[in-house]
Amino acid sequence: MSKDSFKRVMVGQYTYETDLPVKVGDKVMLPTPYWLRDVKGPTFEGTVTSLESKYTGDCVRILSICK
């Protein structure tokens, strides 16, 4: 999948990339930052707060939409 097919969305105050059909209010599974994995585990749940982001730096990807 090309990087161009990913859109950037906000989960709280952070930007993530996804090719999933997310909408505001969706609960999504996210990778935990590496420095917190020993304490928090490999993933955590967040809520999509915006379908747009002005951030242009590197992002991690949303893993899945929680059902």
PyMOL commands that set and color helices and strands:
alter all, ss='L'
color gray80, all
select helices_A, chain A and resi 3-5+34-40
alter helices_A, ss='H'
color red, helices_A
select strands_A, chain A and resi 7-11+14-18+27-31+43-50+64-65
alter strands_A, ss='S'
color yellow, strands_A
deselect
rebuild
show_as cartoon
